[in-house]
Amino acid sequence: MTNVRFWNAAMALLTAMALVVAPVRAQSQEAPAPGAQTQPAQTRNLKLSTGPDYSKSPRWFPDIIGPYVQSRVPLPPLTNSAHVAELIQDGKLMLSLEDAISLSLENNLSIAVERFIPWLDEASLLLAKSGVNGRLSFDPTLTSSFSMEEQVAPVNSPFAAVGVSCAAGTLCEPFGLMTHTATNNYGYSENFHTGTQFQLTLNTTYLSQPRPVSFNLFNPYEQTTLGFQLTQPLLNGFGKIPNTRYIIEAKNTVKVGESQFAQQVIASVTQTATDYWELVYARENVKVEQAAVATSQKLYEDNKKQLEIGTMAPLDVLTAESQLATDQQNLIVAQTTQLLDETKLLNDITKEPLAGSLATIEIVPTTLIATPGVIENIPIQDAVKEAWQKRPEMQQAELNLKNAATEVKATKNGLLPQLNVFGLYQQTGLGGTGVVCTANCGFLQPGKVTQLFPVGLGYDLENMIEARFPTYEAGINLTLPIRNRAAQAADATAQLNERQQETNYRQLQNTIFLSVRNAQIALQQGRAQVAAAEKARALAQEALTDETKKYQLGASIAYNVVLRERDLTSAQGSELRARINLLEAELSFNQALGRTLDVNHIVLAGLRVNASPAPNIPGTPEMAPAAGN
């Protein structure tokens, strides 16, 4: 009987150790010692954009129709990268942590969606460059118009009735004056960032009337006028800030969008790595629960045999069966968690999780669990300053502050009255079919002898070009709004918004301090938990060894051996959870300090946003200069 009990206990022990100890220890590896030779990780160059710069419009020359043709925006790639298929072996996705991060950068849809934000901001910048939303339009405008008019107007003037006769004693009938008019006008206008407005006009008029009633010396005649006008604000609207405020702010907004893209990359990489380690834990936890079920199954079967031979009470068998049912339920929960974690990680690294056999594929993590090196032993002041320099949120806050300061300057200028100085210069020409009088013509009555002398468009243009009939005009326009409440409201709003942004900036600094401190504490506590879990596992292993020896000597029973096996299984599961928590704490620490991109060798090419010195806000803690500045 003693030998039977011994072999039962030995088989149960071997089963538990085979299912638990080997997998857990195989996953648990120490990090490389400092200075050890390791293969350098490959740099991941993640380009922000491979398409056009949407803040630039097509050149107007030589492609003169380019600005009037709809631009083509390429369709986004919504299929999985080829890297996914390369990692499938024997129907399983063999995935390392490095591969998971690379696939996330290639296929994560959150990153793909965030990539559009800077492009949309570039389009807004192009709109701001046009000046549509501002005081002036900065796109030069060329206008032209041509019109022809034929008019017969009733005449009721004695001066126009020359040469009209009617019979004595009869009522004179009214007559109509026919006028043929053609106009051809051109205009060019352009506004500049200094507020200067320039306008060039060229207007041409052709008019013809019947000679008996026309009082024009030239009939028909052509008149051309060339005019230049400049207008310059001296108070309200003077300078670049009031006129380019939206361009300045739009440029900063583009940088904000790029910083948000970098923030999304950091968040996605951190989330992918976290989901990866959660899947590692879920798979190992399934093995732990399988070992627990195997142990409970063995105990239940042994108790049934002993009940059959009459050496055990029925209650002990019922207790073993209840424990087996509980362990089976825990195993189902663990297997369900593994499936959920696989699905979540698959969604992180693919655009099409239903493509091919991916929906039901098993993901096998291949990266071993390693204890991360000590990175949290850095003074909190230095850690916080590093986070202030590297965190994209701080860059966004600085850019928002710059926009707020621009608004304050622009609205301050808007408080001033409008005082504009302008100058106008015109050249006018006249030509047509002239009348030369050969006798005493009086009012050029038809009865006198006249001679027609044609001087047409060339004579008209000659008069204009030689400036025989110039016009000069200069002046000042003053507009003084009484009470000026709209400008006062805009100025107050801008200043209040700037003060709010300054307060938000300080609040963000404190929030980052809190996140850095919490991440630092989590890392420290994680290491302590791993050390405690390792000790608990070692003690459980020692207790199981002692209990097995007692059983071999007949000083214990198989049930006690099984209990010690359960304790060891639980301790190993706790150690695994503690190691995973430590790895995830390291991810959070790197994210809190803004190190995620550097640690994972990710370079975001094409970004225009760079770390800049902190704005001078009263009461704000002094910030260390950015690296390289």
C-alpha positions as CSV (number, residue, x, y, z in Angstrom):
1,M,0.0,0.0,0.0
2,T,2.9,2.3,0.8
3,N,4.4,1.8,-2.6
4,V,1.0,2.5,-4.3
5,R,0.7,5.8,-2.4
6,F,4.2,6.7,-3.2
7,W,3.8,6.2,-6.9
8,N,0.5,8.1,-7.0
9,A,2.1,11.1,-5.3
10,A,5.1,10.9,-7.6
11,M,3.0,10.8,-10.8
12,A,0.9,13.8,-9.6
13,L,4.1,15.7,-8.8
14,L,5.6,14.9,-12.2
15,T,2.5,15.9,-14.0
16,A,2.3,19.2,-12.2
17,M,6.0,20.0,-12.7
18,A,5.9,19.1,-16.4
19,L,2.9,21.4,-17.1
20,V,3.9,24.3,-14.9
21,V,7.5,24.5,-14.0
22,A,9.0,24.0,-17.5
23,P,6.9,26.5,-19.4
24,V,7.1,29.2,-16.7
25,R,10.8,28.9,-16.3
26,A,11.3,28.8,-20.0
27,Q,9.6,32.2,-20.3
28,S,11.5,33.7,-17.3
29,Q,14.9,34.9,-18.4
30,E,17.1,37.6,-16.9
31,A,18.0,40.7,-18.9
32,P,21.4,40.8,-20.5
33,A,24.1,42.0,-18.1
34,P,25.3,45.6,-18.6
35,G,27.9,45.8,-21.3
36,A,26.9,42.5,-22.8
37,Q,27.2,42.2,-26.5
38,T,23.7,42.4,-28.0
39,Q,22.6,42.8,-31.6
40,P,21.6,46.4,-32.3
41,A,17.9,46.9,-33.0
42,Q,17.0,48.1,-36.5
43,T,15.8,51.7,-36.7
44,R,12.2,52.0,-37.8
45,N,11.8,55.0,-40.1
46,L,8.1,55.9,-40.0
47,K,7.5,58.7,-42.6
48,L,4.7,61.0,-41.8
49,S,3.8,61.5,-45.4
50,T,4.8,60.1,-48.8
51,G,2.3,62.3,-50.7
52,P,2.1,65.9,-51.6
53,D,2.3,68.9,-49.3
54,Y,-1.3,70.0,-49.1
55,S,-0.2,73.4,-47.8
56,K,1.2,74.2,-51.3
57,S,-1.0,74.9,-54.3
58,P,-0.1,74.0,-57.9
59,R,2.1,76.5,-59.7
60,W,0.1,79.0,-61.8
61,F,2.7,79.1,-64.5
62,P,3.5,77.5,-66.8
63,D,0.5,75.2,-66.0
64,I,-2.1,77.9,-66.0
65,I,-5.0,75.5,-65.6
66,G,-3.4,73.6,-62.7
67,P,-5.1,75.8,-60.0
68,Y,-8.5,75.1,-61.4
69,V,-8.2,71.3,-61.5
70,Q,-9.2,69.1,-58.6
71,S,-6.2,67.6,-56.9
72,R,-6.1,63.8,-56.5
73,V,-5.8,62.4,-53.0
74,P,-4.6,58.8,-53.1
75,L,-6.7,56.1,-51.5
76,P,-5.4,54.9,-48.2
77,P,-3.9,51.3,-48.1
78,L,-6.4,49.2,-46.1
79,T,-4.9,45.8,-46.6
80,N,-2.4,44.0,-44.4
81,S,1.3,44.5,-45.1
82,A,3.2,41.5,-46.5
83,H,5.1,41.2,-43.2
84,V,2.0,39.5,-41.7
85,A,2.0,36.6,-44.1
86,E,5.8,36.1,-43.7
87,L,5.4,35.4,-40.0
88,I,2.9,32.5,-40.4
89,Q,4.4,29.1,-39.9
90,D,2.4,25.9,-39.9
91,G,-0.8,27.7,-39.5
92,K,0.4,29.8,-36.6
93,L,1.5,33.4,-36.3
94,M,5.0,33.2,-34.8
95,L,5.3,36.7,-33.3
96,S,8.1,38.4,-31.4
97,L,7.6,41.7,-29.6
98,E,9.8,43.4,-32.2
99,D,7.6,42.0,-35.0
100,A,4.5,43.1,-33.1
101,I,5.7,46.7,-32.8
102,S,6.7,46.8,-36.5
103,L,3.4,45.4,-37.6
104,S,1.6,47.9,-35.4
105,L,3.5,50.8,-37.2
106,E,2.6,49.3,-40.5
107,N,-1.0,48.3,-40.0
108,N,-2.5,49.9,-36.9
109,L,-5.6,51.9,-38.0
110,S,-5.4,54.3,-35.1
111,I,-2.0,55.5,-36.5
112,A,-3.4,55.5,-40.0
113,V,-6.4,57.7,-38.9
114,E,-4.2,60.1,-37.0
115,R,-1.9,60.5,-40.0
116,F,-4.7,62.4,-41.8
117,I,-4.8,65.1,-39.1
118,P,-1.6,66.9,-40.2
119,W,-2.7,66.6,-43.8
120,L,-6.0,68.3,-43.0
121,D,-4.1,70.9,-41.1
122,E,-1.9,71.5,-44.2
123,A,-5.1,72.1,-46.2
124,S,-6.2,74.6,-43.6
125,L,-2.8,76.3,-43.8
126,L,-3.3,76.6,-47.6
127,L,-6.7,78.3,-46.9
128,A,-5.1,80.6,-44.4
129,K,-2.4,81.6,-47.0
130,S,-5.2,82.6,-49.4
131,G,-6.4,85.1,-46.7
132,V,-10.0,84.1,-47.1
133,N,-10.5,84.0,-43.3
134,G,-8.6,87.2,-42.6
135,R,-8.8,90.9,-43.3
136,L,-7.4,90.6,-46.8
137,S,-7.2,88.1,-49.6
138,F,-3.6,87.3,-50.6
139,D,-4.5,85.5,-53.8
140,P,-4.0,88.0,-56.7
141,T,-7.3,88.5,-58.6
142,L,-7.6,89.1,-62.4
143,T,-11.0,90.3,-63.5
144,S,-12.4,91.1,-66.9
145,S,-15.8,92.0,-68.3
146,F,-17.2,92.7,-71.7
147,S,-20.7,94.0,-72.5
148,M,-22.6,95.4,-75.5
149,E,-25.7,97.5,-75.3
150,E,-28.2,98.8,-77.9
151,Q,-30.6,101.5,-76.6
152,V,-33.3,103.6,-78.1
153,A,-34.2,106.3,-75.6
154,P,-37.0,108.9,-76.1
155,V,-35.7,112.4,-76.3
156,N,-37.5,115.4,-74.8
157,S,-34.9,118.1,-75.0
158,P,-34.8,121.1,-77.3
159,F,-31.0,120.9,-77.5
160,A,-31.2,117.4,-78.9
161,A,-34.0,118.3,-81.4
162,V,-31.7,120.1,-83.8
163,G,-32.5,119.3,-87.3
164,V,-35.9,117.9,-86.5
165,S,-38.8,119.5,-88.4
166,C,-42.6,119.1,-88.5
167,A,-45.4,120.7,-90.5
168,A,-46.9,124.0,-89.4
169,G,-49.9,123.5,-87.1
170,T,-49.2,119.9,-86.4
171,L,-48.0,118.2,-83.3
172,C,-44.3,117.3,-83.4
173,E,-43.9,113.6,-82.8
174,P,-41.3,112.5,-80.2
175,F,-38.2,110.7,-81.6
176,G,-35.8,108.3,-80.1
177,L,-32.0,108.5,-79.7
178,M,-30.2,105.3,-80.6
179,T,-27.0,104.6,-78.6
180,H,-24.7,101.7,-79.2
181,T,-22.3,101.1,-76.3
182,A,-19.6,98.5,-75.8
183,T,-17.4,98.2,-72.7
184,N,-14.3,96.1,-72.1
185,N,-12.9,96.3,-68.6
186,Y,-9.9,94.6,-66.9
187,G,-8.7,94.6,-63.4
188,Y,-5.9,93.3,-61.3
189,S,-5.7,93.5,-57.5
190,E,-3.3,92.1,-55.0
191,N,-3.0,92.5,-51.2
192,F,0.2,92.2,-49.2
193,H,1.1,90.9,-45.7
194,T,1.8,94.5,-44.6
195,G,-1.8,95.4,-45.3
196,T,-1.0,97.2,-48.5
197,Q,-3.6,97.0,-51.2
198,F,-2.8,97.5,-54.9
199,Q,-5.3,97.8,-57.7
200,L,-4.8,98.2,-61.5
201,T,-7.7,98.8,-63.8
202,L,-8.0,99.2,-67.6
203,N,-11.4,100.3,-68.8
204,T,-12.4,100.8,-72.5
205,T,-15.7,102.3,-73.7
206,Y,-17.0,102.5,-77.3
207,L,-20.1,104.7,-77.9
208,S,-21.9,105.6,-81.1
209,Q,-25.0,107.9,-81.6
210,P,-26.7,109.3,-84.7
211,R,-24.9,112.5,-85.8
212,P,-27.8,114.9,-86.1
213,V,-28.5,114.7,-82.3
214,S,-25.1,113.8,-80.9
215,F,-23.2,116.5,-79.0
216,N,-19.9,114.5,-78.9
217,L,-16.9,115.8,-80.8
218,F,-16.0,112.2,-81.6
219,N,-18.8,110.1,-82.8
220,P,-18.4,107.2,-82.5
221,Y,-15.7,107.5,-79.9
222,E,-13.4,105.2,-77.9
223,Q,-12.2,106.1,-74.4
224,T,-9.6,104.2,-72.4
225,T,-8.7,104.7,-68.8
226,L,-5.7,103.2,-67.0
227,G,-5.6,103.6,-63.3
228,F,-3.3,102.6,-60.4
229,Q,-4.4,102.8,-56.7
230,L,-2.5,102.0,-53.5
231,T,-4.0,101.9,-50.1
232,Q,-2.0,101.5,-46.8
233,P,-3.5,101.3,-43.3
234,L,-1.6,103.3,-40.8
235,L,-3.2,102.1,-37.6
236,N,-5.7,99.3,-37.6
237,G,-4.4,96.6,-40.0
238,F,-0.9,98.0,-40.2
239,G,2.0,95.4,-40.1
240,K,2.2,91.6,-40.6
241,I,0.7,90.3,-37.4
242,P,-2.9,91.6,-38.0
243,N,-2.9,90.4,-41.6
244,T,-1.0,87.1,-41.3
245,R,-2.3,86.0,-37.8
246,Y,-4.2,83.0,-39.3
247,I,-1.2,81.9,-41.4
248,I,1.0,82.0,-38.3
249,E,-1.6,80.1,-36.3
250,A,-2.2,77.6,-39.1
251,K,1.5,76.8,-39.3
252,N,1.6,76.1,-35.6
253,T,-1.6,74.0,-35.9
254,V,0.2,71.8,-38.5
255,K,2.9,71.2,-36.0
256,V,0.3,70.4,-33.3
257,G,-1.2,67.8,-35.7
258,E,2.2,66.3,-36.2
259,S,2.8,66.2,-32.5
260,Q,-0.6,64.5,-32.1
261,F,0.5,61.9,-34.7
262,A,3.7,61.2,-32.6
263,Q,1.6,60.9,-29.5
264,Q,-0.7,58.4,-31.2
265,V,2.3,56.4,-32.4
266,I,3.6,56.3,-28.8
267,A,0.2,55.3,-27.5
268,S,-0.3,52.6,-30.1
269,V,3.2,51.1,-29.6
270,T,2.7,51.0,-25.8
271,Q,-0.7,49.4,-26.2
272,T,0.6,46.8,-28.6
273,A,3.4,45.9,-26.3
274,T,1.0,45.7,-23.4
275,D,-1.4,43.5,-25.3
276,Y,1.6,41.3,-26.3
277,W,2.6,40.7,-22.7
278,E,-1.0,40.1,-21.7
279,L,-1.2,37.4,-24.3
280,V,2.1,35.9,-23.0
281,Y,0.5,35.8,-19.5
282,A,-2.8,34.4,-20.7
283,R,-1.0,31.5,-22.5
284,E,1.1,30.7,-19.5
285,N,-1.9,31.0,-17.2
286,V,-3.7,28.4,-19.3
287,K,-0.8,26.0,-18.7
288,V,-1.0,26.8,-15.0
289,E,-4.7,26.0,-14.9
290,Q,-4.1,22.9,-17.0
291,A,-1.6,21.7,-14.4
292,A,-4.1,22.4,-11.6
293,V,-6.8,20.4,-13.5
294,A,-4.4,17.5,-14.0
295,T,-3.5,17.5,-10.3
296,S,-7.2,17.7,-9.2
297,Q,-8.1,15.0,-11.7
298,K,-5.3,12.7,-10.3
299,L,-6.5,13.3,-6.8
300,Y,-10.1,12.6,-7.7
301,E,-9.2,9.4,-9.4
302,D,-7.0,8.2,-6.5
303,N,-9.7,9.0,-4.0
304,K,-12.3,7.1,-6.0
305,K,-10.0,4.0,-6.0
306,Q,-9.5,4.3,-2.3
307,L,-13.3,4.6,-1.8
308,E,-13.8,1.5,-3.8
309,I,-11.4,-0.5,-1.6
310,G,-12.9,1.0,1.5
311,T,-9.9,3.1,2.7
312,M,-11.5,6.5,2.2
313,A,-14.7,8.2,3.2
314,P,-17.2,9.4,0.5
315,L,-16.9,13.0,1.7
316,D,-13.2,13.1,0.6
317,V,-14.2,12.0,-2.9
318,L,-16.9,14.6,-3.1
319,T,-14.4,17.3,-2.0
320,A,-11.9,16.2,-4.7
321,E,-14.6,16.2,-7.3
322,S,-15.7,19.7,-6.3
323,Q,-12.2,21.0,-6.5
324,L,-11.8,19.4,-10.0
325,A,-14.9,21.2,-11.2
326,T,-13.6,24.5,-9.9
327,D,-10.3,24.0,-11.6
328,Q,-12.0,23.1,-14.8
329,Q,-14.0,26.3,-14.6
330,N,-10.9,28.3,-14.0
331,L,-9.3,26.7,-17.0
332,I,-12.2,27.6,-19.2
333,V,-11.9,31.2,-18.0
334,A,-8.2,31.2,-18.7
335,Q,-8.7,29.8,-22.2
336,T,-11.4,32.4,-22.9
337,T,-9.0,35.2,-21.8
338,Q,-6.3,33.8,-24.1
339,L,-8.7,34.0,-27.1
340,L,-9.7,37.5,-26.2
341,D,-6.1,38.7,-25.8
342,E,-5.3,37.1,-29.2
343,T,-8.1,38.9,-30.8
344,K,-7.1,42.2,-29.3
345,L,-3.4,41.8,-30.3
346,L,-4.5,40.8,-33.8
347,N,-6.5,44.0,-34.1
348,D,-3.5,46.0,-33.1
349,I,-1.2,44.6,-35.8
350,T,-3.5,44.2,-38.8
351,K,-5.8,46.3,-40.9
352,E,-7.8,43.3,-42.0
353,P,-8.1,40.8,-39.1
354,L,-10.6,38.7,-41.2
355,A,-8.2,38.3,-44.2
356,G,-7.4,34.7,-45.0
357,S,-7.2,32.5,-41.9
358,L,-6.2,35.3,-39.5
359,A,-9.6,35.4,-37.8
360,T,-8.9,32.0,-36.2
361,I,-5.1,31.8,-36.3
362,E,-3.2,31.1,-33.1
363,I,-0.7,33.8,-32.1
364,V,2.4,32.3,-30.6
365,P,4.6,34.9,-28.7
366,T,8.3,34.1,-29.2
367,T,9.9,36.8,-27.0
368,L,11.0,35.5,-23.6
369,I,10.1,37.2,-20.4
370,A,13.1,39.2,-19.3
371,T,13.6,41.3,-16.2
372,P,14.1,44.8,-17.4
373,G,17.1,46.8,-16.4
374,V,16.9,49.4,-13.6
375,I,15.9,52.6,-15.3
376,E,13.8,54.2,-12.5
377,N,16.7,55.2,-10.3
378,I,16.8,58.7,-11.6
379,P,16.1,61.9,-9.5
380,I,12.5,62.9,-9.9
381,Q,13.5,66.4,-11.0
382,D,15.6,65.1,-13.8
383,A,12.9,62.6,-14.9
384,V,10.2,65.3,-14.9
385,K,12.4,67.7,-16.9
386,E,13.1,65.0,-19.5
387,A,9.4,64.3,-19.8
388,W,8.7,68.0,-20.2
389,Q,11.1,68.1,-23.1
390,K,10.0,64.9,-24.9
391,R,6.3,64.5,-24.3
392,P,4.3,65.5,-27.4
393,E,1.6,67.0,-25.1
394,M,4.0,69.7,-23.9
395,Q,4.9,70.6,-27.5
396,Q,1.2,70.9,-28.3
397,A,0.7,73.2,-25.3
398,E,3.6,75.4,-26.3
399,L,2.3,75.8,-29.8
400,N,-1.2,76.6,-28.4
401,L,0.4,79.3,-26.3
402,K,2.1,80.8,-29.3
403,N,-1.2,80.9,-31.1
404,A,-2.8,82.6,-28.1
405,A,0.0,85.2,-28.0
406,T,-0.5,85.9,-31.7
407,E,-4.2,86.5,-31.1
408,V,-3.4,89.0,-28.3
409,K,-1.1,91.0,-30.6
410,A,-3.6,90.9,-33.5
411,T,-6.6,92.0,-31.3
412,K,-4.5,94.8,-29.7
413,N,-4.0,96.2,-33.2
414,G,-7.7,95.8,-33.8
415,L,-8.4,98.3,-31.0
416,L,-7.0,101.1,-33.1
417,P,-9.1,103.3,-35.4
418,Q,-8.9,102.7,-39.1
419,L,-6.7,105.3,-40.7
420,N,-5.9,104.6,-44.3
421,V,-3.8,106.6,-46.7
422,F,-4.4,106.1,-50.4
423,G,-3.1,107.4,-53.7
424,L,-4.6,107.2,-57.2
425,Y,-3.2,107.9,-60.6
426,Q,-5.1,107.6,-63.9
427,Q,-4.4,108.1,-67.5
428,T,-7.2,108.7,-69.9
429,G,-7.3,108.6,-73.7
430,L,-10.0,109.6,-76.2
431,G,-10.3,108.9,-79.9
432,G,-12.9,108.2,-82.6
433,T,-14.4,109.9,-85.7
434,G,-13.9,113.6,-85.3
435,V,-15.7,116.5,-87.0
436,V,-13.8,119.3,-88.6
437,C,-15.8,122.5,-89.2
438,T,-15.2,124.2,-92.6
439,A,-17.5,127.2,-92.0
440,N,-19.3,129.0,-89.1
441,C,-20.7,125.8,-87.7
442,G,-22.3,127.2,-84.5
443,F,-23.4,124.1,-82.6
444,L,-22.2,121.9,-85.4
445,Q,-25.6,122.1,-87.0
446,P,-26.1,119.8,-90.0
447,G,-26.7,122.8,-92.3
448,K,-23.1,123.9,-92.1
449,V,-20.3,122.4,-94.1
450,T,-18.3,119.9,-92.0
451,Q,-15.6,117.3,-92.7
452,L,-15.3,113.9,-91.0
453,F,-11.8,113.1,-89.7
454,P,-11.3,109.5,-88.4
455,V,-8.9,109.1,-85.4
456,G,-9.7,105.7,-83.9
457,L,-8.3,103.4,-81.2
458,G,-4.7,104.2,-81.9
459,Y,-5.3,107.9,-81.3
460,D,-7.1,106.9,-78.1
461,L,-4.2,104.7,-76.8
462,E,-1.7,107.4,-77.8
463,N,-3.5,109.9,-75.6
464,M,-3.5,107.5,-72.7
465,I,0.1,106.3,-73.0
466,E,1.4,109.9,-73.3
467,A,-0.6,110.9,-70.3
468,R,-2.2,113.9,-71.9
469,F,-5.1,113.8,-69.6
470,P,-3.8,112.6,-66.2
471,T,-5.6,112.4,-62.9
472,Y,-3.9,112.5,-59.5
473,E,-5.6,111.8,-56.2
474,A,-4.4,111.3,-52.7
475,G,-6.2,111.2,-49.4
476,I,-6.7,109.8,-45.9
477,N,-9.8,107.9,-44.7
478,L,-10.5,107.8,-41.0
479,T,-13.1,105.5,-39.4
480,L,-13.5,105.9,-35.6
481,P,-15.9,103.4,-34.1
482,I,-17.7,105.0,-31.1
483,R,-17.3,102.9,-27.9
484,N,-15.4,100.2,-29.9
485,R,-17.1,97.4,-28.0
486,A,-16.5,94.7,-30.5
487,A,-12.8,95.2,-30.6
488,Q,-12.7,95.5,-26.8
489,A,-14.5,92.2,-26.5
490,A,-12.1,90.5,-29.0
491,D,-9.1,91.8,-27.1
492,A,-10.4,90.7,-23.7
493,T,-11.2,87.3,-25.1
494,A,-7.7,86.9,-26.6
495,Q,-6.0,87.9,-23.3
496,L,-8.3,85.6,-21.2
497,N,-7.6,82.7,-23.6
498,E,-3.8,83.3,-23.3
499,R,-4.1,83.3,-19.5
500,Q,-6.1,80.1,-19.7
501,Q,-3.5,78.5,-21.9
502,E,-0.8,79.5,-19.4
503,T,-2.8,77.9,-16.6
504,N,-3.4,74.8,-18.7
505,Y,0.4,74.6,-19.4
506,R,1.1,74.6,-15.7
507,Q,-1.6,72.1,-15.1
508,L,-0.1,69.8,-17.8
509,Q,3.3,70.1,-16.2
510,N,1.8,68.9,-12.9
511,T,-0.1,66.1,-14.7
512,I,3.1,64.9,-16.3
513,F,4.9,65.1,-12.9
514,L,2.2,62.9,-11.4
515,S,2.4,60.4,-14.3
516,V,6.2,60.2,-14.1
517,R,6.1,59.8,-10.3
518,N,3.4,57.1,-10.5
519,A,5.3,55.2,-13.2
520,Q,8.5,55.4,-11.2
521,I,6.8,54.1,-8.1
522,A,5.1,51.3,-10.1
523,L,8.5,50.2,-11.4
524,Q,10.0,50.1,-7.9
525,Q,7.0,48.3,-6.5
526,G,7.0,45.9,-9.5
527,R,10.6,44.9,-8.8
528,A,9.7,44.3,-5.1
529,Q,6.7,42.2,-6.1
530,V,8.8,40.1,-8.5
531,A,11.4,39.5,-5.7
532,A,8.6,38.6,-3.3
533,A,7.0,36.3,-5.8
534,E,10.3,34.6,-6.6
535,K,10.8,33.9,-2.9
536,A,7.2,32.7,-2.4
537,R,7.7,30.3,-5.4
538,A,11.0,29.0,-4.0
539,L,9.4,28.4,-0.6
540,A,6.5,26.6,-2.2
541,Q,8.9,24.5,-4.1
542,E,10.8,23.7,-0.9
543,A,7.6,22.9,0.9
544,L,6.5,20.5,-1.8
545,T,9.9,18.7,-1.7
546,D,9.7,18.3,2.0
547,E,6.1,17.1,1.9
548,T,7.0,14.6,-0.8
549,K,9.9,13.3,1.4
550,K,7.4,12.9,4.3
551,Y,5.0,11.0,2.2
552,Q,7.8,8.7,1.0
553,L,8.6,8.0,4.7
554,G,4.9,7.4,5.5
555,A,4.6,10.6,7.6
556,S,2.1,12.3,5.3
557,I,-0.7,11.6,3.0
558,A,-1.2,12.1,-0.8
559,Y,-3.7,14.9,-0.2
560,N,-1.1,17.0,1.6
561,V,1.3,16.5,-1.3
562,V,-1.4,17.7,-3.7
563,L,-2.1,20.7,-1.6
564,R,1.6,21.6,-1.7
565,E,1.5,21.2,-5.5
566,R,-1.4,23.6,-5.6
567,D,0.5,26.1,-3.5
568,L,3.5,25.8,-5.9
569,T,1.2,26.2,-8.9
570,S,-0.4,29.3,-7.4
571,A,3.0,30.8,-6.5
572,Q,4.3,30.2,-10.0
573,G,1.2,31.9,-11.4
574,S,1.7,34.9,-9.1
575,E,5.4,35.1,-10.1
576,L,4.4,35.2,-13.8
577,R,1.8,37.9,-13.1
578,A,4.4,39.9,-11.2
579,R,6.9,39.7,-14.1
580,I,4.4,40.7,-16.6
581,N,3.3,43.6,-14.4
582,L,6.9,44.7,-14.2
583,L,7.3,44.7,-18.0
584,E,4.1,46.7,-18.4
585,A,5.3,49.1,-15.7
586,E,8.5,49.6,-17.8
587,L,6.3,50.4,-20.8
588,S,4.3,53.0,-18.8
589,F,7.5,54.5,-17.5
590,N,9.0,55.0,-21.0
591,Q,5.7,56.5,-22.1
592,A,5.5,58.9,-19.1
593,L,9.1,60.1,-19.9
594,G,8.5,60.3,-23.7
595,R,11.1,57.7,-24.3
596,T,8.9,55.2,-26.2
597,L,10.1,56.2,-29.7
598,D,13.8,56.2,-28.7
599,V,13.6,52.9,-26.8
600,N,11.9,51.2,-29.8
601,H,14.2,52.9,-32.4
602,I,11.4,54.7,-34.1
603,V,12.2,57.8,-36.2
604,L,9.3,59.9,-37.3
605,A,10.6,61.4,-40.5
606,G,9.2,64.6,-41.9
607,L,8.0,66.2,-38.7
608,R,8.3,69.9,-38.4
609,V,7.7,70.0,-34.7
610,N,10.8,70.0,-32.4
611,A,11.4,70.4,-28.8
612,S,11.6,74.1,-27.9
613,P,12.4,76.0,-24.7
614,A,9.5,76.4,-22.3
615,P,7.6,79.6,-22.6
616,N,8.2,82.3,-20.0
617,I,5.2,81.9,-17.7
618,P,5.4,83.5,-14.3
619,G,5.4,80.8,-11.6
620,T,6.3,78.0,-14.0
621,P,9.2,75.7,-12.9
622,E,12.4,76.3,-14.7
623,M,12.9,73.7,-17.5
624,A,16.3,72.3,-18.6
625,P,17.3,73.1,-22.2
626,A,16.4,70.5,-24.8
627,A,19.2,68.2,-25.9
628,G,21.2,69.7,-28.7
629,N,20.0,73.3,-28.0
